[in-house]
Amino acid sequence: MFAKSRAQKRHTRLMDVAGTLINEAAICGDTKKVAPAHVVALAFGQLQLRIEESEAAEYLAAALVMRGHSIDHLPAVLAA
């Protein structure tokens, strides 16, 4: 039960990280400049979490889609 709660909290935090990056990029007018590496860096900087770039790409894609943006520019890793 605690593991599920911890996983859900981690997921929420990482979605927030990706969302923050997208929201800031949207203000500047180009969400396509946000890369998985940015999610990795911000997750470590804000949350002290080390994540792989492939995981970061999944969070970034989810956050983009939730906000109505295209994910066509993201790496093909997501297609697998």
Rosetta blueprint (number, residue, H / E / L):
1 M L
2 F H
3 A H
4 K H
5 S H
6 R H
7 A H
8 Q H
9 K H
10 R H
11 H H
12 T H
13 R H
14 L H
15 M H
16 D H
17 V H
18 A H
19 G H
20 T H
21 L H
22 I H
23 N H
24 E H
25 A H
26 A H
27 I H
28 C H
29 G L
30 D L
31 T H
32 K H
33 K H
34 V L
35 A L
36 P H
37 A H
38 H H
39 V H
40 V H
41 A H
42 L H
43 A H
44 F H
45 G H
46 Q H
47 L H
48 Q L
49 L L
50 R L
51 I L
52 E L
53 E H
54 S H
55 E H
56 A H
57 A H
58 E H
59 Y H
60 L H
61 A H
62 A H
63 A H
64 L H
65 V H
66 M H
67 R L
68 G L
69 H L
70 S L
71 I L
72 D L
73 H L
74 L L
75 P L
76 A H
77 V H
78 L H
79 A H
80 A L
